[in-house]
Amino acid sequence: MEVEIRKGHRDDLPQVYALIRELAEFERALQEVTNTLEDMERDGFGENPIYKFFVAETEAGIVGIALYYTAYSTWKGKMLFLEDLVVTERLRRTGIGRKLFKAVAQEAKETRAKRFKWQVLEWNEPAIAFYKKIGANLDGEWINCNMNEEQIQQYLG
């Protein structure tokens, strides 16, 4: 099977969105997806794009994505944050995820990012094993914090 890794385009968004929903279902959190295709189009291809992505494509269509954005560390400077790496379930463990991950790592190198960062769920053993195998730092010291839209509104009164 031939797999092409390429930068994502606006026309890819419907297939990208389907993979995002597939990931949410895999993570048992489909009800948490509030993002829409319209949001993704505005946020990725509007006046101030805030994310980019790579796709893995076969003759059957897009079978994987790696969505990332540029962030900034006060201690290190520019970094790339890999938000999601998704390969459709039937093609997991075929090397497609590794190719997508490598594409984002290459982007970090080419853009001179000082850090390449991502998260992994503690129960995702195949991903954790992959990250350990490539020599990534798995930091158990930091606690992830966030607020959803409703919590932001409540906090601000």
WOFEN-V128916 format. One record per backbone hydrogen bond with DSSP energy under -1.0 kcal/mol. CO is the residue of the C=O (numbers start at 1). NH is the residue of the N-H. If there is no record, write none. Layout:
# WOFEN-V128916
co->(CO,CO)
nh->(NH,NH)
This chain:
# WOFEN-V128916
co->(4,6,9,10,12,13,14,15,16,17,18,19,20,21,22,23,24,25,29,30,36,37,38,39,40,41,42,43,52,53,54,55,56,56,57,58,61,63,64,65,66,67,67,68,69,71,73,77,78,79,80,81,84,86,88,89,95,96,97,98,99,100,101,102,103,104,105,106,107,108,109,115,117,121,123,124,125,126,127,128,129,130,131,132,148,149,150,151,152)
nh->(57,55,12,13,16,17,18,19,20,21,22,23,24,25,26,27,29,28,32,33,40,41,42,43,44,45,46,50,68,8,66,6,63,64,4,61,58,88,56,86,54,83,84,52,81,79,77,73,114,71,117,69,67,65,91,92,99,100,101,102,103,104,105,106,107,108,109,110,111,113,112,80,82,124,125,128,129,130,131,132,133,134,136,135,152,153,154,155,156)
